[in-house]
Amino acid sequence: MTVAIHTITFDCADALTLARFWATLTDWHVFHDDDPEVLVAPYYPNDGVGLLFIPVPEGKTAKNRLHLDLAPTDVTRDEQVEIALRLGATLVADHRRPDGGGWVVLADPEGNEFCIVRSDAEREPAPRTFRLG
């Protein structure tokens, strides 16, 4: 038996505002109507996993047990961190290392943690191992 992840759901206070933050950060689109739930997804919602924002009455009370790791595709990790901060994220922990490795933990405007890691272009290619014989 197999399953596909359809959406990753965020409980939140203000679904549309939080969805707009994530849509801008991911360069995805906001899909909503008169329902209180808001979907953020690639232009065609069936093109992979979406982010679903559902308003709930209670606030966030503890650290996330699950979080997203975001890898930039057209800027560096450090540039993406600055973009996220300008959009309203807050810095939680900086795990960048002098050698260029590491990641940064941020929180969205409602306190949901996420990490920004290095882009593929910033990572050194893995050493190739050759086996003779």
C-alpha positions as CSV (number, residue, x, y, z in Angstrom):
1,M,0.0,0.0,0.0
2,T,1.3,3.5,-0.8
3,V,0.0,7.0,-0.2
4,A,0.8,10.4,-1.6
5,I,1.1,13.4,0.6
6,H,-1.6,15.8,-0.5
7,T,-1.2,18.8,1.7
8,I,0.8,19.9,4.7
9,T,-1.7,21.6,7.1
10,F,-1.0,24.6,9.3
11,D,-3.3,25.4,12.1
12,C,-3.3,29.2,12.4
13,A,-5.2,32.3,13.5
14,D,-5.3,34.2,10.2
15,A,-5.3,31.7,7.3
16,L,-5.2,34.2,4.5
17,T,-2.4,36.4,5.9
18,L,-0.2,33.3,6.7
19,A,-1.0,31.8,3.3
20,R,0.2,35.0,1.6
21,F,3.5,34.9,3.6
22,W,4.1,31.3,2.4
23,A,3.0,32.0,-1.1
24,T,5.5,34.9,-1.4
25,L,8.3,32.8,0.2
26,T,7.7,29.8,-2.1
27,D,6.6,31.7,-5.2
28,W,3.4,29.7,-5.2
29,H,-0.2,30.8,-5.6
30,V,-3.0,31.4,-3.0
31,F,-6.2,29.6,-3.7
32,H,-9.2,30.5,-1.6
33,D,-12.9,31.2,-1.8
34,D,-15.6,31.8,0.8
35,D,-14.3,28.9,3.0
36,P,-12.0,29.7,5.9
37,E,-9.3,27.3,4.6
38,V,-6.7,28.7,2.3
39,L,-4.5,26.6,0.0
40,V,-1.0,27.6,-1.2
41,A,0.3,25.5,-4.1
42,P,2.0,25.6,-7.5
43,Y,-0.2,27.2,-10.1
44,Y,-2.0,24.0,-10.8
45,P,-2.9,22.7,-7.3
46,N,-2.6,19.0,-8.4
47,D,1.1,19.5,-9.3
48,G,2.5,18.2,-6.0
49,V,2.0,18.9,-2.3
50,G,0.2,22.0,-1.2
51,L,0.2,24.0,2.0
52,L,-3.2,24.2,3.6
53,F,-4.0,26.9,6.2
54,I,-6.9,26.3,8.6
55,P,-8.0,28.8,11.2
56,V,-8.3,27.5,14.7
57,P,-9.3,29.3,17.9
58,E,-6.3,28.3,20.0
59,G,-2.8,29.7,19.6
60,K,0.5,27.9,19.1
61,T,1.9,26.7,22.4
62,A,4.9,24.6,21.8
63,K,7.8,24.0,19.3
64,N,6.7,22.3,16.1
65,R,7.1,18.5,16.0
66,L,7.4,18.8,12.2
67,H,9.0,21.5,10.1
68,L,9.8,22.3,6.5
69,D,13.4,22.5,5.3
70,L,13.6,25.0,2.4
71,A,16.4,24.9,-0.2
72,P,16.6,28.0,-2.4
73,T,16.6,27.4,-6.2
74,D,17.7,30.8,-7.6
75,V,19.4,32.6,-4.7
76,T,21.8,31.6,-2.0
77,R,20.8,30.4,1.5
78,D,21.9,33.7,3.0
79,E,19.9,35.7,0.4
80,Q,16.8,33.5,1.1
81,V,17.2,34.1,4.8
82,E,17.2,37.8,4.2
83,I,14.1,37.5,2.0
84,A,12.2,35.6,4.6
85,L,13.1,38.1,7.3
86,R,11.9,41.0,5.1
87,L,8.6,39.1,4.6
88,G,8.0,38.9,8.3
89,A,9.9,35.8,9.5
90,T,11.9,35.9,12.7
91,L,15.3,34.4,13.4
92,V,15.1,31.4,15.9
93,A,18.6,30.0,15.6
94,D,21.6,30.4,13.3
95,H,23.5,27.2,12.6
96,R,25.7,28.5,9.7
97,R,29.3,27.4,9.9
98,P,32.4,29.3,8.8
99,D,33.0,26.6,6.1
100,G,29.6,27.7,4.5
101,G,27.7,24.7,5.8
102,G,24.8,24.7,8.1
103,W,21.2,26.1,8.2
104,V,19.1,28.8,9.7
105,V,16.0,28.2,11.7
106,L,13.2,30.8,11.3
107,A,9.6,31.2,12.4
108,D,6.8,32.4,10.2
109,P,4.6,35.3,11.4
110,E,2.5,32.9,13.6
111,G,5.6,31.2,15.1
112,N,5.8,28.0,12.9
113,E,9.5,27.0,12.6
114,F,11.1,26.2,9.3
115,C,14.7,25.9,8.2
116,I,16.6,27.3,5.2
117,V,19.4,25.2,4.0
118,R,22.0,25.7,1.3
119,S,21.0,25.6,-2.3
120,D,22.1,22.7,-4.5
121,A,24.6,25.1,-6.2
122,E,26.2,26.0,-2.8
123,R,26.8,22.4,-1.9
124,E,30.1,20.8,-2.9
125,P,29.5,17.8,-5.1
126,A,29.9,14.5,-3.3
127,P,33.2,12.9,-3.9
128,R,33.0,10.2,-6.5
129,T,34.1,6.8,-5.4
130,F,35.5,4.4,-7.9
131,R,35.8,0.7,-7.3
132,L,38.2,-1.3,-9.3
133,G,37.8,-4.9,-10.1
